[in-house]
Amino acid sequence: RLGSTRPPPPSLVKHQPPDTPAAAHPAASRRGRKAAAMEALRQQVLQVLASGDFSKLVPLCEDAELALQDELTGTPTPEQVAQLGELYAAHLLGYLLKGDLSAARFLWKRTPETVQQNQQAAAAHEVLCAKWRRQNAELFRQLATASWEPSLQPLVGELQRRSRSQLMDQIGDAYKVISVSRAAEMLGLGEDAAREAFLQRGWSIDDAGHVLPVPRAGAEDLIQMGEAQLQQLAEYVAHLEQPLLRA
């Protein structure tokens, strides 16, 4: 009928779908999955650090760094910087534990600037610098005195132990005799602790305060050394003496 205002039948009314919540948006959903994957990797890294078995640390940190590439699109919050600083410090120290100084340097170069300013990441970088410059006393000082997070302390302790053991190997190969005070300074130890470490290795200490290092098993006598071995020995001595010359 003309002029009728009767509403159309319900079956002809188009129903509008409700507004889609922001959380259900595909992009937001992808970000949520990435964040969850990143947190899972972070937890795995923390578990490895707590376990004391660091054989899987570097591969895990490398996976975490790749996962971070899509996450670091804006300015991170202070909480995120703290978490990232912990991860990057673990990654860098893990490279040092493997003796891969070049990988550690490249990692630092690609570390975000905001993360480089984090205390943990900066402390790990100081360790790298001392290691790269062969400043042994500074290396051990930094490892011993930096304010490391509890999660990083097992890794720092292992790096300290291995670095000192490797340096003692080099001292044993490079010196026939060396003063206890000089060797202790190289190792970042007090003289009493150094004496104990030398005795545990079976090294003799005379009444004049000199230690007589014993070369590693299988080390060749100097007389039997060829040119390459003598060059390596000369480099050992130069590296060991460098921090003392700078002091």
BAKOLGU-698419 format. One line per 8 residues: their letters; for each residue x, y, z of N, C-alpha, C, CB. Coordinates in Angstrom, 3 decimals, m for minus. Glycine has a CB too. Example, Ala and Ser with C-alpha at 12.3 -4.5 7.8 and 13.67 -1.06 7.14 Angstrom:
! BAKOLGU-698419
as) 13.190 m5.690 7.800 12.300 m4.500 7.800 13.200 m3.300 7.800 11.308 m4.473 9.046; 12.850 m2.250 7.080 13.670 m1.060 7.140 12.900 0.030 7.870 14.084 m0.598 5.725
//
This chain:
! BAKOLGU-698419
rlgstrpp) 0.853 m1.189 0.000 0.000 0.000 0.000 0.885 1.234 0.000 m0.963 0.008 1.226; 0.558 2.244 m0.840 1.340 3.454 m0.898 1.359 4.143 0.451 0.800 4.384 m1.961; 2.593 4.638 0.796 2.715 5.379 2.056 2.882 4.482 3.259 1.516 6.248 2.257; 2.939 3.144 3.060 3.065 2.229 4.203 4.466 2.334 4.793 2.764 0.762 3.779; 4.560 2.268 6.100 5.860 2.302 6.800 6.170 0.968 7.444 5.875 3.405 7.866; 5.493 m0.090 6.968 5.722 m1.412 7.562 7.175 m1.834 7.317 4.732 m2.470 6.969; 7.917 m2.332 8.349 9.322 m2.761 8.189 9.394 m4.015 7.335 9.985 m3.020 9.568; 10.529 m4.238 6.664 10.683 m5.443 5.847 10.718 m6.677 6.731 11.959 m5.366 4.991
ppslvkhq) 10.415 m7.817 6.119 10.454 m9.075 6.900 11.851 m9.305 7.472 10.036 m10.289 6.015; 11.950 m9.965 8.621 13.259 m10.210 9.258 14.231 m10.927 8.348 13.081 m11.017 10.521; 13.721 m11.819 7.484 14.596 m12.608 6.620 15.321 m11.741 5.605 13.797 m13.677 5.902; 14.785 m10.508 5.321 15.397 m9.638 4.329 16.360 m8.626 4.954 14.321 m8.911 3.555; 16.434 m8.572 6.273 17.317 m7.633 6.949 18.742 m8.177 6.953 16.831 m7.365 8.391; 19.718 m7.380 6.480 21.119 m7.803 6.471 21.728 m7.592 7.855 21.927 m7.025 5.395; 22.275 m8.646 8.368 22.903 m8.581 9.690 24.370 m8.186 9.540 22.777 m9.943 10.432; 24.797 m7.159 10.253 26.180 m6.713 10.232 26.986 m7.528 11.231 26.281 m5.205 10.546
ppdtpaaa) 28.139 m8.048 10.813 28.960 m8.804 11.777 29.494 m7.880 12.853 30.131 m9.518 11.064; 29.663 m8.374 14.061 30.207 m7.542 15.144 31.630 m7.118 14.818 30.172 m8.300 16.491; 32.048 m5.988 15.417 33.409 m5.503 15.202 34.414 m6.553 15.633 33.648 m4.192 15.964; 35.447 m6.749 14.808 36.481 m7.722 15.131 37.423 m7.128 16.167 37.259 m8.148 13.863; 37.602 m7.802 17.298 38.521 m7.275 18.317 39.920 m7.136 17.744 38.546 m8.189 19.561; 40.700 m6.183 18.268 42.062 m5.948 17.772 42.936 m7.179 17.948 42.695 m4.756 18.493; 42.711 m7.938 19.044 43.554 m9.093 19.312 43.394 m10.173 18.265 43.248 m9.655 20.668; 42.212 m10.164 17.561 41.960 m11.206 16.586 42.455 m10.816 15.204 40.489 m11.524 16.536
hpaasrrg) 42.989 m9.609 15.056 43.507 m9.158 13.776 44.696 m10.034 13.383 43.914 m7.660 13.837; 44.803 m10.440 12.121 45.891 m11.340 11.719 47.282 m10.823 12.080 45.826 m11.576 10.238; 47.544 m9.533 11.857 48.872 m8.988 12.164 49.165 m9.064 13.653 48.980 m7.536 11.686; 48.162 m8.721 14.453 48.349 m8.792 15.907 48.555 m10.228 16.348 47.147 m8.183 16.643; 47.846 m11.145 15.711 47.996 m12.556 16.051 49.393 m13.054 15.735 46.968 m13.393 15.311; 49.938 m12.622 14.577 51.297 m13.011 14.219 52.308 m12.456 15.209 51.631 m12.537 12.811; 52.111 m11.198 15.615 53.027 m10.600 16.593 52.980 m11.365 17.909 52.678 m9.115 16.829; 51.787 m11.792 18.280 51.664 m12.548 19.522 52.391 m13.873 19.453 50.213 m12.782 19.849
rkaaamea) 52.295 m14.537 18.295 52.990 m15.819 18.144 54.498 m15.624 18.165 52.568 m16.510 16.841; 54.986 m14.563 17.516 56.417 m14.294 17.504 56.926 m13.974 18.904 56.734 m13.143 16.554; 56.147 m13.181 19.633 56.553 m12.835 20.997 56.614 m14.081 21.874 55.584 m11.807 21.606; 55.638 m14.991 21.686 55.628 m16.221 22.457 56.827 m17.097 22.107 54.330 m16.984 22.219; 57.155 m17.157 20.804 58.312 m17.950 20.375 59.605 m17.360 20.933 58.381 m18.021 18.835; 59.679 m16.024 20.947 60.861 m15.357 21.478 61.020 m15.641 22.965 60.782 m13.850 21.234; 59.924 m15.580 23.697 59.986 m15.846 25.134 60.375 m17.301 25.397 58.633 m15.526 25.802; 59.906 m18.215 24.542 60.273 m19.620 24.695 61.775 m19.804 24.499 59.492 m20.495 23.698
lrqqvlqv) 62.350 m19.125 23.485 63.792 m19.196 23.266 64.561 m18.602 24.449 64.170 m18.465 21.972; 64.049 m17.502 24.966 64.713 m16.867 26.109 64.734 m17.808 27.312 64.008 m15.546 26.480; 63.643 m18.492 27.543 63.584 m19.427 28.654 64.551 m20.590 28.455 62.166 m19.948 28.826; 64.705 m21.035 27.202 65.663 m22.095 26.921 67.090 m21.637 27.213 65.541 m22.548 25.467; 67.399 m20.390 26.843 68.723 m19.849 27.127 68.955 m19.799 28.642 68.879 m18.439 26.504; 67.967 m19.343 29.381 68.093 m19.266 30.836 68.279 m20.649 31.448 66.866 m18.588 31.441; 67.593 m21.651 30.905 67.744 m23.021 31.407 69.158 m23.544 31.166 66.721 m23.951 30.740; 69.714 m23.246 29.986 71.076 m23.674 29.686 72.062 m22.990 30.628 71.432 m23.368 28.216
lasgdfsk) 71.865 m21.695 30.866 72.743 m20.964 31.776 72.698 m21.557 33.177 72.353 m19.487 31.820; 71.513 m21.941 33.603 71.364 m22.501 34.951 71.936 m23.910 35.054 69.898 m22.516 35.352; 71.939 m24.650 33.941 72.382 m26.046 33.957 73.896 m26.187 34.088 71.921 m26.743 32.700; 74.634 m25.188 33.599 76.087 m25.287 33.614 76.658 m26.016 32.414 76.528 m25.971 34.856; 75.800 m26.556 31.548 76.238 m27.195 30.308 76.033 m26.187 29.180 75.449 m28.539 30.033; 77.128 m25.584 28.730 77.035 m24.467 27.788 77.253 m24.882 26.335 78.039 m23.408 28.160; 77.221 m26.177 26.050 77.486 m26.644 24.689 76.425 m26.173 23.697 77.568 m28.159 24.669; 75.197 m25.945 24.164 74.112 m25.528 23.278 73.814 m24.028 23.375 72.859 m26.317 23.597
lvplceda) 74.608 m23.311 24.147 74.297 m21.907 24.413 74.361 m21.051 23.151 75.250 m21.353 25.455; 75.454 m21.133 22.404 75.616 m20.264 21.228 74.543 m20.527 20.171 77.005 m20.464 20.614; 74.251 m21.796 19.805 73.171 m22.012 18.827 71.827 m21.452 19.274 73.021 m23.485 18.552; 71.507 m21.585 20.554 70.250 m21.042 21.066 70.236 m19.521 20.982 70.025 m21.490 22.513; 71.349 m18.898 21.347 71.422 m17.434 21.283 71.340 m16.942 19.846 72.714 m16.932 21.933; 71.926 m17.683 18.921 71.848 m17.294 17.513 70.410 m17.379 17.012 72.765 m18.185 16.654; 69.684 m18.427 17.425 68.260 m18.535 17.061 67.466 m17.377 17.651 67.672 m19.879 17.546; 67.778 m17.036 18.898 67.064 m15.937 19.547 67.348 m14.613 18.843 67.458 m15.843 21.029
elalqdel) 68.597 m14.415 18.421 68.929 m13.169 17.720 68.162 m13.057 16.404 70.442 m13.090 17.454; 68.044 m14.162 15.676 67.279 m14.143 14.427 65.810 m13.831 14.693 67.410 m15.487 13.697; 65.279 m14.417 15.750 63.875 m14.171 16.085 63.642 m12.716 16.477 63.432 m15.092 17.220; 64.681 m12.088 17.003 64.553 m10.700 17.447 64.465 m9.708 16.291 65.719 m10.339 18.329; 64.933 m10.116 15.117 64.988 m9.179 14.000 63.613 m8.593 13.676 65.558 m9.870 12.771; 62.562 m9.407 13.780 61.213 m8.930 13.495 60.588 m8.213 14.679 60.335 m10.081 13.082; 61.176 m8.423 15.865 60.570 m7.846 17.066 61.071 m6.428 17.338 60.856 m8.732 18.270; 62.332 m6.159 17.006 62.924 m4.865 17.333 62.616 m3.838 16.247 64.442 m5.002 17.519
tgtptpeq) 61.351 m3.529 16.111 60.924 m2.559 15.100 60.689 m1.177 15.694 59.658 m3.042 14.416; 60.588 m1.081 16.993 60.373 0.204 17.644 61.322 0.356 18.815 58.919 0.345 18.110; 61.091 1.366 19.617 61.922 1.591 20.797 61.522 0.609 21.898 61.790 3.056 21.295; 62.436 m0.241 22.354 62.079 m1.208 23.389 61.852 m0.539 24.733 63.161 m2.261 23.518; 61.012 m1.156 25.540 60.761 m0.660 26.887 61.971 m0.970 27.769 59.466 m1.291 27.480; 62.107 m0.305 28.924 63.222 m0.616 29.832 63.266 m2.102 30.212 63.114 0.234 31.099; 62.101 m2.721 30.409 62.076 m4.145 30.739 62.630 m4.980 29.583 60.641 m4.592 31.079; 62.256 m4.621 28.355 62.758 m5.344 27.195 64.260 m5.152 27.033 62.032 m4.891 25.934
vaqlgely) 64.751 m3.931 27.284 66.184 m3.677 27.188 66.944 m4.552 28.188 66.488 m2.181 27.436; 66.403 m4.688 29.410 67.054 m5.518 30.421 67.109 m6.979 29.970 66.315 m5.404 31.766; 66.013 m7.479 29.404 65.992 m8.858 28.924 66.930 m9.056 27.742 64.577 m9.258 28.534; 66.938 m8.085 26.825 67.807 m8.175 25.662 69.278 m8.066 26.069 67.453 m7.082 24.650; 69.563 m7.198 27.031 70.933 m7.069 27.506 71.450 m8.371 28.086 71.029 m5.972 28.540; 70.600 m9.072 28.809 70.965 m10.363 29.381 71.251 m11.380 28.285 69.854 m10.874 30.299; 70.382 m11.393 27.244 70.557 m12.342 26.134 71.821 m12.045 25.339 69.341 m12.304 25.205; 72.027 m10.772 25.009 73.216 m10.420 24.228 74.495 m10.650 25.025 73.141 m8.961 23.777
aahllgyl) 74.464 m10.417 26.325 75.638 m10.690 27.162 75.945 m12.179 27.175 75.415 m10.180 28.601; 74.908 m13.004 27.313 75.105 m14.458 27.294 75.665 m14.906 25.949 73.779 m15.189 27.586; 75.136 m14.316 24.876 75.594 m14.656 23.522 77.073 m14.303 23.359 74.744 m13.917 22.453; 77.454 m13.105 23.750 78.829 m12.646 23.586 79.789 m13.470 24.446 78.939 m11.158 23.945; 79.422 m13.701 25.702 80.265 m14.505 26.586 80.360 m15.952 26.093 79.716 m14.470 28.021; 79.287 m16.438 25.470 79.317 m17.777 24.896 80.341 m17.894 23.787 77.954 m18.153 24.372; 80.430 m16.869 22.945 81.462 m16.856 21.904 82.860 m16.847 22.529 81.282 m15.629 20.981; 83.046 m16.063 23.584 84.348 m16.001 24.243 84.706 m17.352 24.855 84.353 m14.908 25.324
lkgdlsaa) 83.712 m18.055 25.376 83.960 m19.377 25.948 84.461 m20.344 24.877 82.681 m19.928 26.606; 83.973 m20.169 23.654 84.420 m20.991 22.535 85.738 m20.508 21.933 83.359 m21.018 21.469; 86.186 m19.330 22.349 87.401 m18.769 21.794 87.208 m18.093 20.454 88.415 m19.827 21.661; 85.957 m17.782 20.108 85.648 m17.166 18.825 85.535 m15.650 19.005 84.336 m17.754 18.231; 86.667 m14.982 19.045 86.675 m13.545 19.297 86.091 m12.758 18.128 88.090 m13.073 19.580; 86.328 m13.232 16.918 85.802 m12.516 15.752 84.281 m12.510 15.753 86.320 m13.147 14.456; 83.670 m13.651 16.062 82.207 m13.720 16.124 81.676 m12.808 17.219 81.740 m15.165 16.366; 82.386 m12.740 18.336 81.969 m11.858 19.439 82.029 m10.398 19.010 82.858 m12.082 20.684
rflwkrtp) 83.055 m10.012 18.279 83.171 m8.627 17.818 82.047 m8.268 16.845 84.532 m8.402 17.151; 81.757 m9.160 15.904 80.694 m8.885 14.943 79.329 m8.831 15.635 80.688 m9.951 13.838; 79.145 m9.666 16.660 77.895 m9.616 17.414 77.719 m8.244 18.049 77.864 m10.714 18.494; 78.784 m7.721 18.635 78.686 m6.410 19.288 78.353 m5.317 18.273 80.002 m6.071 20.016; 78.928 m5.421 17.089 78.682 m4.402 16.067 77.222 m4.366 15.634 79.567 m4.652 14.858; 76.556 m5.509 15.653 75.150 m5.532 15.236 74.173 m5.489 16.417 74.885 m6.773 14.409; 74.701 m5.345 17.622 73.844 m5.193 18.795 73.188 m3.815 18.757 74.658 m5.384 20.112; 71.872 m3.727 18.958 71.205 m2.414 18.956 71.835 m1.465 19.970 69.709 m2.575 19.256
etvqqnqq) 71.892 m0.197 19.610 72.567 0.786 20.454 71.956 0.863 21.851 72.519 2.152 19.797; 70.632 0.773 21.925 69.995 0.837 23.243 70.416 m0.345 24.113 68.464 0.867 23.099; 70.648 m1.500 23.495 71.066 m2.687 24.239 72.540 m2.579 24.629 70.824 m3.963 23.405; 73.357 m1.955 23.779 74.767 m1.771 24.116 74.950 m0.973 25.400 75.489 m1.079 22.976; 73.978 m0.117 25.710 74.068 0.710 26.913 73.613 m0.035 28.172 73.237 1.967 26.735; 73.054 m1.224 27.985 72.648 m2.026 29.138 73.873 m2.481 29.921 71.815 m3.244 28.689; 73.758 m2.532 31.234 74.897 m2.839 32.100 75.494 m4.213 31.801 74.473 m2.771 33.558; 74.645 m5.225 31.611 75.149 m6.580 31.375 75.863 m6.689 30.032 74.004 m7.587 31.435
aaaahevl) 75.240 m6.119 29.001 75.861 m6.156 27.675 77.170 m5.377 27.664 74.904 m5.592 26.617; 77.186 m4.217 28.309 78.399 m3.396 28.350 79.522 m4.108 29.106 78.102 m2.037 29.005; 79.183 m4.797 30.189 80.195 m5.534 30.955 80.786 m6.670 30.120 79.585 m6.095 32.257; 79.931 m7.370 29.369 80.423 m8.431 28.490 81.347 m7.862 27.425 79.252 m9.174 27.834; 81.021 m6.668 26.939 81.874 m6.029 25.935 83.235 m5.661 26.518 81.191 m4.778 25.373; 83.281 m5.244 27.768 84.554 m4.940 28.410 85.422 m6.193 28.514 84.322 m4.336 29.803; 84.785 m7.329 28.792 85.524 m8.592 28.823 86.097 m8.896 27.441 84.610 m9.751 29.297; 85.282 m8.697 26.407 85.739 m8.909 25.040 86.940 m8.018 24.720 84.600 m8.638 24.052
cakwrrqn) 86.871 m6.741 25.091 87.963 m5.810 24.801 89.262 m6.264 25.468 87.596 m4.392 25.268; 89.169 m6.681 26.727 90.365 m7.136 27.436 90.919 m8.405 26.800 90.051 m7.381 28.919; 90.033 m9.291 26.400 90.462 m10.536 25.764 91.125 m10.242 24.421 89.264 m11.492 25.575; 90.530 m9.344 23.648 91.064 m9.010 22.330 92.446 m8.362 22.434 90.103 m8.077 21.593; 92.633 m7.519 23.450 93.912 m6.823 23.640 94.920 m7.652 24.423 93.685 m5.506 24.351; 94.502 m8.829 24.851 95.348 m9.737 25.639 95.786 m9.077 26.959 96.593 m10.159 24.817; 94.898 m8.316 27.526 95.151 m7.693 28.824 94.595 m8.633 29.888 94.498 m6.254 28.923; 95.417 m9.609 30.250 94.929 m10.711 31.076 94.460 m10.260 32.458 96.009 m11.748 31.227
aelfrqla) 95.238 m9.405 33.105 94.846 m8.951 34.436 93.508 m8.218 34.391 95.926 m8.042 35.031; 93.303 m7.390 33.358 92.042 m6.661 33.218 90.890 m7.615 32.903 92.161 m5.593 32.118; 91.171 m8.640 32.122 90.152 m9.651 31.816 89.618 m10.277 33.092 90.725 m10.739 30.894; 90.524 m10.748 33.941 90.089 m11.420 35.164 89.462 m10.432 36.152 91.272 m12.140 35.820; 89.947 m9.201 36.164 89.345 m8.197 37.042 87.904 m7.939 36.647 90.145 m6.890 37.002; 87.660 m7.796 35.351 86.309 m7.523 34.875 85.376 m8.700 35.160 86.327 m7.215 33.375; 85.845 m9.896 34.929 85.020 m11.076 35.199 84.671 m11.179 36.681 85.742 m12.348 34.742; 85.621 m10.786 37.542 85.426 m10.965 38.981 84.615 m9.849 39.619 86.756 m11.063 39.664
taswepsl) 84.672 m8.640 39.071 84.104 m7.495 39.785 82.850 m6.899 39.149 85.134 m6.435 39.896; 82.548 m7.223 37.891 81.345 m6.665 37.271 80.098 m7.170 37.991 81.285 m7.030 35.769; 79.047 m6.365 37.973 77.797 m6.726 38.664 76.952 m7.603 37.746 76.997 m5.449 39.093; 77.316 m8.880 37.651 76.618 m9.801 36.763 75.285 m10.234 37.349 77.479 m11.017 36.481; 74.300 m10.389 36.483 73.018 m10.947 36.912 73.226 m12.389 37.391 71.972 m10.894 35.751; 72.433 m12.854 38.350 72.585 m14.230 38.831 72.522 m15.270 37.706 71.511 m14.531 39.856; 71.701 m15.015 36.690 71.573 m15.978 35.592 72.872 m16.125 34.811 70.453 m15.557 34.651; 73.704 m15.073 34.782 74.948 m15.098 34.005 76.146 m15.573 34.815 75.233 m13.725 33.452
qplvgelq) 76.024 m15.637 36.138 77.180 m15.935 36.971 77.793 m17.313 36.715 76.791 m15.829 38.405; 77.007 m18.373 36.468 77.652 m19.661 36.138 78.489 m19.584 34.869 76.598 m20.751 35.979; 78.000 m18.879 33.858 78.744 m18.722 32.608 80.012 m17.907 32.832 77.867 m18.053 31.541; 79.902 m16.835 33.585 81.072 m16.004 33.886 82.119 m16.816 34.644 80.661 m14.760 34.708; 81.682 m17.615 35.613 82.614 m18.446 36.380 83.337 m19.456 35.499 81.876 m19.172 37.491; 82.616 m20.060 34.563 83.236 m21.034 33.671 84.223 m20.360 32.726 82.168 m21.779 32.872; 83.879 m19.170 32.222 84.795 m18.436 31.359 86.057 m18.052 32.117 84.116 m17.187 30.796; 85.890 m17.653 33.360 87.040 m17.304 34.197 87.939 m18.523 34.410 86.569 m16.743 35.557
rrsrsqlm) 87.331 m19.660 34.698 88.108 m20.881 34.957 88.874 m21.316 33.711 87.182 m22.019 35.429; 88.183 m21.343 32.568 88.840 m21.795 31.335 89.926 m20.830 30.887 87.814 m21.964 30.221; 89.659 m19.548 30.995 90.653 m18.557 30.577 91.912 m18.675 31.423 90.077 m17.133 30.677; 91.751 m18.878 32.719 92.908 m18.992 33.602 93.672 m20.292 33.318 92.464 m18.940 35.082; 92.941 m21.359 33.053 93.594 m22.624 32.742 94.392 m22.532 31.444 92.561 m23.740 32.644; 93.811 m21.888 30.425 94.508 m21.723 29.149 95.753 m20.856 29.313 93.570 m21.106 28.104; 95.654 m19.818 30.135 96.798 m18.943 30.351 97.907 m19.677 31.097 96.375 m17.692 31.123; 97.543 m20.515 32.043 98.560 m21.296 32.750 99.238 m22.279 31.798 97.933 m22.050 33.939
dqigdayk) 98.490 m22.829 30.856 99.104 m23.688 29.835 100.165 m22.907 29.059 98.025 m24.245 28.863; 99.834 m21.681 28.689 100.763 m20.854 27.920 101.991 m20.482 28.749 100.061 m19.588 27.426; 101.786 m20.184 30.024 102.918 m19.881 30.908 103.823 m21.097 31.010 102.427 m19.451 32.318; 103.226 m22.270 31.146 104.015 m23.492 31.251 104.835 m23.759 30.007 103.118 m24.664 31.524; 104.284 m23.436 28.845 104.998 m23.663 27.591 106.056 m22.590 27.327 104.013 m23.710 26.435; 105.824 m21.375 27.825 106.678 m20.240 27.448 107.819 m19.969 28.420 105.844 m19.008 27.327; 107.685 m20.390 29.684 108.677 m20.012 30.690 109.330 m21.235 31.319 108.032 m19.155 31.772; 110.641 m21.111 31.517 111.354 m22.089 32.331 111.299 m21.698 33.804 112.815 m22.217 31.865
visvsraa) 111.305 m20.400 34.056 111.197 m19.879 35.412 110.562 m18.504 35.338 112.589 m19.819 36.115; 109.735 m18.172 36.323 109.062 m16.875 36.377 108.751 m16.588 37.835 107.755 m16.856 35.496; 108.779 m15.330 38.210 108.503 m14.992 39.605 107.035 m15.242 39.912 108.877 m13.520 39.901; 106.784 m15.625 41.139 105.408 m15.880 41.565 104.571 m14.615 41.427 105.373 m16.390 43.021; 105.153 m13.473 41.775 104.396 m12.215 41.733 103.983 m11.866 40.306 105.228 m11.069 42.331; 104.883 m12.066 39.339 104.558 m11.738 37.955 103.494 m12.692 37.406 105.824 m11.791 37.082; 103.653 m13.981 37.666 102.671 m14.951 37.186 101.308 m14.710 37.833 103.148 m16.384 37.472; 101.312 m14.359 39.121 100.053 m14.092 39.815 99.342 m12.900 39.195 100.301 m13.844 41.307
emlglged) 100.109 m11.857 38.823 99.515 m10.675 38.199 98.898 m11.037 36.854 100.569 m9.567 38.022; 99.600 m11.845 36.075 99.058 m12.277 34.793 97.729 m13.003 34.960 100.053 m13.175 34.079; 97.640 m13.822 35.994 96.473 m14.674 36.212 95.362 m13.983 36.988 96.884 m15.917 36.938; 95.595 m12.751 37.420 94.574 m12.041 38.174 94.324 m12.671 39.531 93.290 m11.993 37.391; 95.390 m13.196 40.155 95.275 m13.861 41.452 96.182 m13.183 42.471 95.625 m15.359 41.332; 95.827 m13.330 43.740 96.757 m12.960 44.794 97.882 m13.983 44.831 96.040 m12.868 46.169; 98.994 m13.623 45.457 100.151 m14.522 45.440 99.864 m15.840 46.138 101.343 m13.852 46.093; 99.111 m15.814 47.240 98.802 m17.057 47.941 97.952 m17.982 47.060 98.069 m16.758 49.264
aareaflq) 96.926 m17.400 46.396 96.080 m18.204 45.512 96.880 m18.720 44.324 94.876 m17.384 45.022; 97.807 m17.902 43.827 98.636 m18.328 42.699 99.543 m19.488 43.108 99.480 m17.149 42.173; 100.155 m19.383 44.279 101.011 m20.466 44.762 100.221 m21.777 44.838 101.604 m20.112 46.148; 99.009 m21.686 45.353 98.171 m22.886 45.460 97.870 m23.466 44.081 96.857 m22.562 46.193; 97.594 m22.589 43.114 97.310 m23.055 41.753 98.539 m23.707 41.128 96.831 m21.889 40.876; 99.705 m23.150 41.377 100.937 m23.715 40.818 101.220 m25.090 41.423 102.131 m22.766 41.066; 101.058 m25.191 42.727 101.314 m26.465 43.393 100.334 m27.544 42.935 101.230 m26.294 44.907; 99.089 m27.154 42.667 98.110 m28.120 42.171 98.507 m28.666 40.804 96.727 m27.480 42.094
rgwsidda) 99.266 m27.887 40.050 99.759 m28.326 38.741 101.081 m29.097 38.842 99.937 m27.121 37.826; 101.609 m29.156 40.042 102.877 m29.847 40.211 104.080 m28.997 39.890 102.902 m31.056 39.367; 103.893 m27.663 39.887 105.006 m26.760 39.612 105.747 m26.468 40.921 104.501 m25.438 38.950; 107.068 m26.456 40.849 107.877 m26.189 42.034 108.039 m24.688 42.255 109.252 m26.856 41.906; 108.194 m24.307 43.507 108.431 m22.910 43.884 109.668 m22.885 44.769 107.182 m22.280 44.622; 110.674 m22.082 44.385 111.916 m22.056 45.159 111.836 m21.018 46.275 113.116 m21.760 44.244; 112.886 m20.971 47.083 112.905 m20.074 48.240 112.975 m18.607 47.840 114.075 m20.409 49.133; 113.410 m18.334 46.623 113.532 m16.947 46.155 112.224 m16.407 45.587 114.620 m16.848 45.101
ghvlpvpr) 111.174 m17.228 45.613 109.881 m16.774 45.115 109.718 m16.924 43.614 109.675 m15.352 45.487; 110.391 m17.925 43.044 110.254 m18.204 41.623 109.552 m19.548 41.431 111.636 m18.202 40.925; 108.698 m19.593 40.444 108.004 m20.834 40.122 108.643 m21.422 38.872 106.471 m20.595 39.916; 108.735 m22.749 38.843 109.320 m23.456 37.711 108.197 m24.194 36.983 110.447 m24.448 38.175; 107.607 m23.553 35.967 106.472 m24.175 35.270 106.877 m25.455 34.549 105.868 m23.195 34.271; 105.915 m26.330 34.393 106.110 m27.588 33.662 105.304 m27.515 32.381 105.685 m28.832 34.521; 105.935 m27.718 31.218 105.187 m27.660 29.956 104.103 m28.731 29.906 106.137 m27.825 28.763; 103.133 m28.510 29.038 102.086 m29.507 28.850 102.664 m30.814 28.332 101.021 m28.986 27.891
agaedliq) 102.003 m31.898 28.638 102.455 m33.213 28.188 102.570 m33.225 26.670 101.490 m34.323 28.669; 103.725 m33.736 26.192 103.915 m33.810 24.747 104.585 m32.593 24.165 102.610 m34.009 24.078; 104.802 m31.543 24.984 105.468 m30.345 24.454 106.911 m30.679 24.109 105.411 m29.173 25.478; 107.369 m30.154 22.999 108.717 m30.453 22.535 109.736 m29.609 23.283 108.835 m30.215 21.025; 110.943 m30.160 23.418 112.036 m29.414 24.006 112.443 m28.284 23.066 113.231 m30.339 24.304; 112.913 m27.177 23.644 113.290 m26.024 22.824 114.332 m26.379 21.768 113.820 m24.910 23.707; 115.244 m27.276 22.102 116.300 m27.635 21.168 115.724 m28.320 19.935 117.326 m28.541 21.846; 114.616 m29.051 20.113 114.028 m29.805 19.019 113.005 m28.997 18.243 113.392 m31.057 19.542
mgeaqlqq) 112.773 m27.768 18.661 111.739 m26.973 18.021 112.187 m26.468 16.654 111.354 m25.802 18.908; 111.268 m26.438 15.743 111.522 m25.842 14.448 111.194 m24.360 14.472 110.718 m26.547 13.366; 111.315 m23.718 13.343 111.093 m22.277 13.256 109.669 m21.898 13.622 111.410 m21.783 11.862; 108.693 m22.683 13.183 107.287 m22.367 13.455 106.998 m22.421 14.947 106.361 m23.335 12.705; 107.538 m23.455 15.619 107.291 m23.593 17.053 107.966 m22.461 17.838 107.797 m24.962 17.553; 109.188 m22.083 17.416 109.874 m20.997 18.101 109.125 m19.674 17.917 111.313 m20.869 17.586; 108.544 m19.471 16.721 107.767 m18.260 16.477 106.532 m18.235 17.370 107.358 m18.166 14.995; 105.887 m19.394 17.518 104.709 m19.476 18.377 105.078 m19.175 19.823 104.060 m20.863 18.271
laeyvahl) 106.215 m19.707 20.270 106.668 m19.450 21.631 106.946 m17.970 21.837 107.917 m20.271 21.943; 107.593 m17.329 20.848 107.874 m15.902 20.954 106.584 m15.095 21.063 108.691 m15.430 19.751; 105.556 m15.508 20.312 104.264 m14.820 20.372 103.625 m15.016 21.740 103.320 m15.331 19.263; 103.729 m16.216 22.306 103.200 m16.466 23.643 103.803 m15.488 24.642 103.481 m17.916 24.077; 105.147 m15.388 24.622 105.826 m14.526 25.581 105.415 m13.075 25.386 107.343 m14.668 25.450; 105.345 m12.633 24.119 104.948 m11.251 23.853 103.550 m10.973 24.356 105.031 m10.949 22.368; 102.630 m11.926 24.153 101.254 m11.742 24.602 101.168 m11.723 26.121 100.361 m12.844 24.041; 101.950 m12.576 26.766 101.889 m12.650 28.214 102.487 m11.410 28.855 102.605 m13.889 28.708
eqpllra) 103.534 m10.867 28.247 104.217 m9.714 28.824 103.494 m8.400 28.532 105.635 m9.642 28.302; 102.656 m8.362 27.500 102.051 m7.090 27.052 101.336 m6.317 28.154 101.074 m7.361 25.944; 100.464 m6.952 28.954 99.767 m6.188 30.001 100.737 m5.573 31.012 98.774 m7.090 30.730; 101.848 m6.298 31.304 102.789 m5.774 32.286 103.552 m4.583 31.734 103.760 m6.860 32.722; 103.838 m4.599 30.442 104.544 m3.472 29.849 103.689 m2.219 29.845 104.977 m3.806 28.437; 102.365 m2.396 29.737 101.466 m1.243 29.708 101.245 m0.663 31.092 100.135 m1.631 29.099; 101.439 m1.488 32.108 101.128 m1.050 33.474 102.083 0.051 33.927 101.196 m2.239 34.448
//
